[in-house]
Structure formats: structure tokens, C-alpha cells
Amino acid sequence: MGCAAWRVGGGMAMVKLAVWVGVVVVVGGFVGVAGFEFEEAEELLFNATQLGVNAYAGSKAGAGHPVMVGLTLIHGAAAKQAGFNLSFTLLNVFLFLPYESPIVAYAYVLLDLCSGILTGYSLLGNGNLQLLSSFCLDGSLPGYHFSPGFGSGSRSWLIQLEGGGWCNTIRNCVYRKKTRRGSSAYMERAIPFTGILSNNPQQNPDFFNWNRVKLRYCDGASFTGDSYDAVHQIHFRGQRIWWAAMEELMSKGMKYATQTLLSGCSAGGLASIVHCDEFKNAFSRKTKVKCLSDAGLFLDAVDVAGGHSLRNLFNGVVTLQGAQKNLPHTCTNHLDPTSCFFPQNLIGNVKTPMFLVNAAYDSWQIQASLAPNSADPHGYWTGCKMNHAQCSASQILFLQRFRNQMLNAVRGFSMSGKNGLFINSCFAHCQTERQDTWFANNSPLIGNKGIAIAVGDWYFDRAGVKAIDCAYPCDKTCHNLVFR
């Protein structure tokens, strides 16, 4: 059942002042709400991504400004006033029944007929009726940006899952409700399609004429949550947003695709790992399906204080948002749900071909996982995490151990011929979305191969790609992020 869509306006996100110098990106500092260090790190990196877009567009290699693609909302999620009273009565009747009860599922169907609250339904292979209500954290409609394919790419589809951190407590989920990360009301009206989403063959040689989609991220759990907080009116509906978006895109022609690529950056990169096999199963065997995760290899690492800052964050996300039931069963059948939110415990069991792009010294993980303010109250790591050139010898040694952990995490994954890797020794994050790191005259290289060519060689089976960089500071092609 297809869902209609309509275009809306939205406020443009504010980007802090930044300067691009050679291959070092300098980003203006972000002043956030106290206690929101994870969101602060994400905002800094969002600004860096925008900077890469702007800097490259203004260069000769950029060949003009990138195409701006408008926002489309998934209209089927809108609630209608008609039948509201009956819906409310039905809710009072079955709200106290067990969630798994069949009567609950079919009552939801009746609710949809009465009030149009739900986006649609999907009858899964096990015969269970899945309801596809899909709302951002604040109850607004989810959305995406779509640039149609053309020519030889008209039946090829690339789906990019947006990143943007997570919310693990009621407090910071309430905060996100008033941002583009939790409400479509605050999303940009149009965004530039750059990097892997570009429609310019000089900037995106392999995927420029595909149908290119960017699914916006407004649930705070990498499209896995499924619960609702009635007291604070927070909708944790990431899994249902995923379902509704796939249904919408199938109705727009994706069901006829001959080849597809599911990709994502950061929290979206984690989501592309979680949903990879599910994405593959949505197509016939004749469709070529692969997945790409950029900056999504979040490690269960020990922070500078000996704690587990990221594990604590992920535990809050999984528990608060009810993500347990939507994580791959190949992991949850032997590990706890929080462990199954870490990609290192998932990638070995993904059956669909997958490519990992990651910086060995991932900027977000350094700032928010290894050395967050909570683990470094005296600020010993402040200079280092903002600018790698200010790291002491002992700090560099700590970061080298983090790199070693990353390489150990992908060892088994890399042994499969169907998978690919590009792990460069840079201080970066999300390198496929930024034009200067994806495909430009001076893009990062491992050997003589950049990220765009590496991904294309792997996807089209032109060559196997298992590219792992030498340790810092050997790589002189990095576009390292420096924050101020």
C-alpha cells in the first residue's frame, strides 16, 4: 500500500563559522545545553560536513554548486480528525491488553480506518501484521529527500540513512524534539546532494545517475526504537519510520530496482548495518543489493577514565526506546541487547555484502566515547580531541590502541570475499557525504585509491577492496578535522 507525499518548508539549520585550510578542516565551536556533550560532538561534525560541501563547491573541481533537493514528508503518518472519538474509545479498550495480543494488532487496523493515524501495514513472512505508524520524536511526520535517477541509472537506487547521534534519556530526547534531529518541523526545506549523493559524474562517477534518497533521522535510535512515552509525549518510532519509508520508496519505483545500495553515515551507518539484511529481503533474488556503512563502526571501547561511556549511552538508547526486539536475532540470541547495538557484534553475521568506510581515529568517537567531558572533568584531553596536533605522546599511544581495537573488530569481517573495507588513519567522520573526501582532486587515498573509487570497485565487482591504512602519522592525504 503506497503512501502519498507532499513537500513542505522548514527552517534552515544554522552552521557555525568555519574555515577550510588545505586538508585541515577548522570548525567553529558549538555552544550547547549543559550535559549534552554527545549532541555537541555531533553538531561540530555536522558543521564540518557542511563545510566540506561549501568549500568544494567553491573550488574549480566543484564545477558549480550542488543540486538542492527538497524535503518530502511521508504523508500517510498524518492523523485525521475524522473518527477520532471512536479511536480514543478503542484505545481505552485495548491499551491495557498485552502488546502481543492479536486483538491489539487488529484493533490498530480499525483505528487506521477510523482516524488515519497509521501509515500502513506490512504482512511479514511469519504472518504477523506489523503496524507502520511512523512519527518523529515530537509526533511530526518523518521525511526524506529524493533525486530521481536517469539514463542507465533509472532502475538503480541508493538509500542514504542520515546520522545525528542518539538520545538515551527523557531529558535529551525532549531536547531533540525541538531540533531537526527530532522533528520535521525543524528540518531544512532543501539540502545539497554532495559526495555519494551528487548528480554530477565529475563528483560521483559511479552513482551520479541513480535514484538517490536521503532518509532524514528524527528518532534518536538509528531507526530501531519502538515505544512511546505518554507522560512526555515522545514517540520512539524509528523502526516504523524505516518500514514506512521503505514502503513509500517501493511505491515510487524502488520495487523495480535492478541494483540497490543501502548506505548511511554515523548513526545512519550503524542503522545500515542493523537493517542491511532486512533491506536485502525486501527485494527479489534478481536485484543486486549491497550495503555501505560510513563512520558507523562504533566500538565498545574503554574511555580515558577506565569507564564505558558509549556502552552507557547505548544501554540508555536501547532500553528507553524499546529497540531490543528490532535488533538482529543472530546477535540477541547469545548477547545482551546493548552489546547488539555495537556494530562489532553484528558485522560478522550480516549475510548481505557490506563495505565499511571508517577513520581509524574517528573524530566523534574520540570526543564523545573515548574522552567525553564526563570522563575528563579536568580537561586534560580537551586540546587533543579538538586538534590531534596537540595530543601528547601518551595520548597518541591511547589512540593507537583504539585503532588496534578497530582492526581486530573487522578481522573476521574482512575475510569474506563479499565484503569491503576502507579504513584510513585520519581524524575524520562521515567521509562519503562530504565532496572533498568522497571524490576530489586531493581526496584521501590509501595507496593510490580514493574512497569513491574503492566503493565503486567493490560494488560493481571490478576489484576486491580491503584497504587498511598504515598508522598515524604516515598518511599525508587526510582531511583531518580540527575544532575550535
C-alpha angles and dihedrals in degrees: 000000000000124000123222118232135205134191123243140179126247142179117276113243115245115243120203122236112278139172127208113215118181106299095336118094115209115197128192115246121264120228108206140168113292111265095026099103093140091056090045091056091048092049092051090053093045088056090049090053091051089048091056089052094050096042094050094045089056095051127086091249089056092068094204136324121320119255114268113226122201129233120256121195123214095243096190089077092066117113117228125213094226112100093009095133092052090047091052091051092050090049091056089051101051104022089091094052121096112276091235093055112120090224089062093056094049092043087058088055089054089048090056092052090051103042110009090233095141129067095219144288136269122204103214126208092264091059095249117140109231118201114220105203105155124191136154116240092276095046096259123133120274119237149192142196118237130193111183121233124241142196114356090356097057092106096039121094133197117189116194117195112210120232130213114148124264141270116232104172136048089246098058093038088056088050091052091053087075095051137067086259092067108023136041087213087076098041120114115264090229134003133200117256105220138153112012089003096053120121091208116099089208089061102031109024100179107034105028096111098040125108098268123199132180112198110206119233116228106140103073097223106080092264093301108100125108116176142084134229106211095184094058095024095235119158113211097190106138095130091051091048087056092050094046093048093051090049091049093050093045088056089052092058106279090118087070093052119135093194133014140181124199110202138166144174127230108324085008089053089056088049092052088057094046094047100034099103091038088055091049092051091057091071137061121259089256092067117089108229128183136158135222128198118194117192089343099118097105110178129216089235134164113248127226091272094052093256133114105246096165094045089053090050094048092047089056092048095049095044099042097044099040094239095148096093093050098053118101111282090216085073105031091053089073109012134054117263094252091055088051090059088065112088092217087071094046110042095072091061100043106115097193117083109266137188123204121206112185141151110235088221097042108198095215094049092049091052102038107022109028101031111014117159090255090061094040105041093161093052097239089146098041097100095041097050092048095046123013090208088070095056117117122229091260091050092050088051089053090051091048089057088052089053090050090052089053093051091049090050093057098040096098092038092054093055092072113091092216094061132077138202140199110175111165126186096242136125094238145113132209102010100172096063097050113079095214092057099034101052125342140120092275103027119150114280138197105202102329097323128098128206098263094051092044092053092045093049090051097043096048093039092241091135142346112258122203099151117172118171127225115257124279131310097028099083112084095176097070123123094215120195117235118184130201 
